[in-house]
Amino acid sequence: MKEKKVLHLILKAKYFKQIYEGTKTVEYRDFTKYWQRRLEGKQYTHIKFQLAYSKNPPTMLVKIHDRNVIEYKDDLAYAFDLGKITEVLNYPPPTDTTNKTS
């Protein structure tokens, strides 16, 4: 089995929730010198998303399907195609309001 290489990223609540719910399937990072240093020549297998900064922040580990440099909002950006969430810590599961029986 291939060894995990994990990229750590901090997200705002709305983006964390969208990824958790499966409605956001691509994560973008600007094509800047900062991100080039962090990403170029590295083959990350997963992204560990952290919800903001706090003592025990919610996190989730998400498999990366692919990474590309694309044109995004009239500039270049890194685009990570997100796969399956493999681990979630300190984040409540969504409340299921369907199929409830009394």
C-alpha positions in Angstrom: 0.0 0.0 0.0 1.2 3.5 -0.9 2.4 5.6 2.0 0.1 8.6 2.9 1.5 12.1 2.3 -0.8 14.6 3.9 -1.2 18.3 3.1 -2.6 20.3 6.1 -5.0 23.1 5.2 -7.1 25.5 7.4 -10.6 26.3 6.2 -13.5 28.6 7.2 -16.6 26.9 8.5 -18.7 27.2 5.3 -16.1 25.5 3.1 -15.4 22.8 5.8 -19.1 22.0 5.9 -19.4 22.0 2.1 -16.6 19.4 1.8 -18.0 17.4 4.6 -21.5 17.3 3.0 -20.0 16.5 -0.4 -21.2 19.7 -2.2 -17.6 21.0 -2.6 -15.5 18.5 -4.5 -12.6 20.8 -5.6 -10.3 22.8 -3.3 -8.4 25.7 -4.9 -5.1 27.4 -3.8 -3.7 30.5 -5.6 -0.7 29.9 -7.8 1.7 32.0 -5.7 5.3 31.5 -4.7 4.1 30.4 -1.3 2.0 27.6 -2.7 4.5 26.7 -5.3 7.1 26.1 -2.5 4.6 24.0 -0.6 3.3 21.9 -3.5 5.7 21.6 -6.4 7.6 18.3 -6.5 5.4 16.8 -3.8 2.9 14.1 -4.4 0.3 14.4 -1.6 -2.2 11.6 -1.3 -4.6 13.3 1.2 -5.5 16.7 2.6 -6.2 17.1 6.3 -8.7 20.0 6.5 -8.9 21.8 9.8 -11.8 24.0 10.8 -10.3 27.3 11.8 -8.0 27.6 14.8 -9.0 26.3 18.2 -7.8 24.0 21.0 -9.4 20.8 19.6 -10.4 21.8 16.1 -12.6 19.6 13.9 -10.6 17.9 11.2 -11.2 15.6 8.3 -8.8 13.6 6.1 -9.8 13.5 2.5 -8.2 11.5 -0.4 -6.9 13.5 -3.3 -7.9 12.1 -6.7 -5.9 14.6 -8.8 -4.1 18.0 -8.7 -3.9 20.3 -11.6 -2.9 23.9 -12.4 -5.9 25.6 -14.0 -7.1 29.0 -15.0 -9.4 30.2 -12.2 -10.9 33.7 -11.8 -8.7 35.1 -14.5 -5.5 33.7 -12.9 -3.8 30.4 -12.3 -4.6 28.2 -9.4 -4.0 24.7 -8.0 -7.1 22.6 -8.1 -7.3 19.5 -5.9 -10.0 17.0 -7.0 -11.3 15.6 -3.7 -12.2 12.0 -3.1 -13.6 10.1 -0.2 -13.4 11.4 3.4 -11.5 8.8 5.3 -11.5 10.3 8.8 -13.5 12.9 10.7 -12.6 14.1 14.2 -14.5 16.5 16.5 -17.2 17.2 14.0 -20.8 16.2 14.6 -22.5 14.0 12.0 -25.4 15.7 10.2 -28.8 15.2 11.8 -30.9 12.8 9.8 -34.5 14.1 9.8 -35.7 11.6 7.2 -37.1 8.2 7.8 -37.8 8.8 11.5 -40.4 6.6 13.0 -42.3 7.4 16.2 
